[in-house]
Amino acid sequence: MSTNPATPPQSVSRQPDRRQFVKTSTAILAGGAVATSPLTVARGAHNSVKETLRIGLIGCGGRGTAAVVNACMADKDVRVTALADAFPDRIASCLEGLQMQEEAVTRALEVTKENQFTGVNCHEALINSGVDVVLLCSPPYFRPAQMEAAAAAGKHIFCEKPIAVDAPGVRRVLKASELCREKGLSLVSGLCWRYDLGVNATMERIKGGDIGEVRAIESNYVTGELWHRGNNPEWSKIEYQLRNWLYFAWLSGDIPAEQHIHTLDKALWVMGDTPPVRCWGTGGRQKRTNAMYGNTYDHFATVFEWENGVKCFSHCRQMNNCFNENECHVYGTTGKARILRNEIEAPGKNWRFSEKGPGMYDVEHIELFKSIREGKPINNGDYMCKSTLMAIMAREASYTGKEIEWEKMWNDETVLGPTEIQLESGDYDAGPVPVPGLA
Ligand SMILES: NC(=O)c1ccc[n+]([C@@H]2O[C@H](COP(=O)([O-])OP(=O)(O)OC[C@H]3O[C@@H](n4cnc5c(N)ncnc54)[C@H](O)[C@@H]3O)[C@@H](O)[C@H]2O)c1
């Protein structure tokens, strides 16, 4: 078995079926249950599915809280039984947020005090608390250890992007996702646009030849500044980093991994999930120069090249008062597509998506729970690992100013972050802001 996603995997990750999304969504909108009857359904090598599925959330921040809502809306018979976060105040605010949601969410909440777990290794106790499904929504640095533990314990997984911050982390996650496949567990990635109806429809047209042969891609995620959570004299230095994880490359993977991955993943998808062979890039920080912003950049530009000569020109930036665009433009021999706009522009093939359906964040959970109920596991491990490595390659090419080959990046042994985290008193030297040509 090859662990290098450059080699096409034997089992290709299941793409969501657009028509099925629409069918399921109609049932949901009509108030029907996604859960099928009879409620005990055989699912291959794994145990039978229980009537009530218990959900545990790891990482109780903005996305995690929203993912719990999506999960509760996706399946009638779920209970949220456990929450885990490095910090107790985050669990409290998550619970508070969930209690303000509609009844489908509040009636599913059954989190006792004993099932609230804190600390950097909180995932271990949560996974052992009797949950069936785990939602992995902490900062990306922790994802490989959490994925390994969840897969080993036989849990179905929803896994936010990116799945790691370095190549060894990507390899660990790929292995854990293979274990999910062997165990018949569902693994759904938070690369949410893979579950968007309009994006899927546009992708179908591109793959169907509506713009001819793909020649080039322009993949942009240029947007405004994100949150910063300030400092508190009671926090240790490491706690400051964890609280403001976006700005430390070892925790977030920097913008290409933390945010730009969404548009890089679309380029990978256009290219049939075949990874690029090389990339080069540039970047730096012009506005977020204060030390409070750790060691991350505020802008990157990267050029990826595939074996067949197709290039992807990509940009990401987080700065206020500038031009914004989250879009993946695809240029073909006979036309062009704007994937997020769900639009094809080509002689005789002009088209724009106009169907109505549930949003992508709902669909990813609808598909996850349906796959568990029907015993047809989804496994998004392949593409989530490849697009994370693409993002890491973009970051490293820009930090160093060097061209990087996919194979070299895949085999890289650099591990970011400390081996142990002491939350109460700890510190970690995250390193300087990298300077291209010197890094
Ligand atoms: N798919 C999307 O559209 C989307 C949108 C936003 C965020 N995300 C992703 O979701 C993840 C979370 O982002 P967020 O915006 O919710 O951030 P957040 O900071 O609001 O939440 C992260 C939570 O994880 C907690 N945490 C830190 N270390 C932990 C550990 N060791 N174990 C458990 N919890 C820990 C933090 O205290 C925090 O409460 C990130 O990977 C991010 O990239 C995805």
The ligand as an SDF file (V2000), in Angstrom:
LIG
                    3D

 44 48  0  0  0  0  0  0  0  0999 V2000
  -14.9920   24.6400    6.9870 N   0  0  0  0  0  0  0  0  0  0  0  0
  -15.0880   25.8990    7.3160 C   0  0  0  0  0  0  0  0  0  0  0  0
  -15.7240   26.6930    6.6490 O   0  0  0  0  0  0  0  0  0  0  0  0
  -14.4030   26.3910    8.5590 C   0  0  0  0  0  0  0  0  0  0  0  0
  -14.7290   27.6470    9.0830 C   0  0  0  0  0  0  0  0  0  0  0  0
  -14.0830   28.0590   10.2490 C   0  0  0  0  0  0  0  0  0  0  0  0
  -13.1490   27.2420   10.8430 C   0  0  0  0  0  0  0  0  0  0  0  0
  -12.8460   26.0320   10.2940 N   0  0  0  0  0  0  0  0  0  0  0  0
  -11.8380   25.1540   10.9140 C   0  0  0  0  0  0  0  0  0  0  0  0
  -12.3740   24.6520   12.1200 O   0  0  0  0  0  0  0  0  0  0  0  0
  -11.3520   24.5530   13.1020 C   0  0  0  0  0  0  0  0  0  0  0  0
  -11.7320   25.3970   14.3140 C   0  0  0  0  0  0  0  0  0  0  0  0
  -11.8590   26.7360   13.9420 O   0  0  0  0  0  0  0  0  0  0  0  0
  -12.7380   27.7810   14.7930 P   0  0  0  0  0  0  0  0  0  0  0  0
  -12.9790   28.9360   13.9130 O   0  0  0  0  0  0  0  0  0  0  0  0
  -13.8930   27.0880   15.4120 O   0  0  0  0  0  0  0  0  0  0  0  0
  -11.6960   28.1920   15.9230 O   0  0  0  0  0  0  0  0  0  0  0  0
  -11.9820   28.5190   17.4380 P   0  0  0  0  0  0  0  0  0  0  0  0
  -10.7350   29.0590   18.0120 O   0  0  0  0  0  0  0  0  0  0  0  0
  -13.2260   29.3080   17.5590 O   0  0  0  0  0  0  0  0  0  0  0  0
  -12.2400   27.0780   18.0550 O   0  0  0  0  0  0  0  0  0  0  0  0
  -11.2250   26.1420   18.2960 C   0  0  0  0  0  0  0  0  0  0  0  0
  -11.4210   25.6030   19.6900 C   0  0  0  0  0  0  0  0  0  0  0  0
  -10.4890   24.5470   19.9020 O   0  0  0  0  0  0  0  0  0  0  0  0
  -10.0440   24.6590   21.2370 C   0  0  0  0  0  0  0  0  0  0  0  0
   -8.7990   23.9190   21.4350 N   0  0  0  0  0  0  0  0  0  0  0  0
   -7.5150   24.3590   21.4480 C   0  0  0  0  0  0  0  0  0  0  0  0
   -6.6790   23.3360   21.6650 N   0  0  0  0  0  0  0  0  0  0  0  0
   -7.4430   22.2290   21.7930 C   0  0  0  0  0  0  0  0  0  0  0  0
   -7.1450   20.8750   22.0470 C   0  0  0  0  0  0  0  0  0  0  0  0
   -5.8900   20.4210   22.2010 N   0  0  0  0  0  0  0  0  0  0  0  0
   -8.1770   19.9990   22.1100 N   0  0  0  0  0  0  0  0  0  0  0  0
   -9.4540   20.4170   21.9820 C   0  0  0  0  0  0  0  0  0  0  0  0
   -9.7870   21.7070   21.7520 N   0  0  0  0  0  0  0  0  0  0  0  0
   -8.7860   22.5900   21.6570 C   0  0  0  0  0  0  0  0  0  0  0  0
   -9.9130   26.1450   21.4540 C   0  0  0  0  0  0  0  0  0  0  0  0
   -9.8560   26.4800   22.8190 O   0  0  0  0  0  0  0  0  0  0  0  0
  -11.1530   26.6630   20.7540 C   0  0  0  0  0  0  0  0  0  0  0  0
  -12.2480   26.7330   21.6340 O   0  0  0  0  0  0  0  0  0  0  0  0
  -10.0710   24.9920   12.4100 C   0  0  0  0  0  0  0  0  0  0  0  0
   -9.3910   23.9050   11.8890 O   0  0  0  0  0  0  0  0  0  0  0  0
  -10.5560   25.8770   11.2790 C   0  0  0  0  0  0  0  0  0  0  0  0
   -9.6640   25.9240   10.2050 O   0  0  0  0  0  0  0  0  0  0  0  0
  -13.4690   25.6040    9.1910 C   0  0  0  0  0  0  0  0  0  0  0  0
  1  2  1  0
  2  3  2  0
  2  4  1  0
  4  5  1  0
  4 44  2  0
  5  6  2  0
  6  7  1  0
  7  8  2  0
  8  9  1  0
  8 44  1  0
  9 10  1  0
  9 42  1  0
 10 11  1  0
 11 12  1  0
 11 40  1  0
 12 13  1  0
 13 14  1  0
 14 15  2  0
 14 16  1  0
 14 17  1  0
 17 18  1  0
 18 19  2  0
 18 20  1  0
 18 21  1  0
 21 22  1  0
 22 23  1  0
 23 24  1  0
 23 38  1  0
 24 25  1  0
 25 26  1  0
 25 36  1  0
 26 27  1  0
 26 35  1  0
 27 28  2  0
 28 29  1  0
 29 30  1  0
 29 35  2  0
 30 31  1  0
 30 32  2  0
 32 33  1  0
 33 34  2  0
 34 35  1  0
 36 37  1  0
 36 38  1  0
 38 39  1  0
 40 41  1  0
 40 42  1  0
 42 43  1  0
M  CHG  2   8   1  16  -1
M  END
$$$$
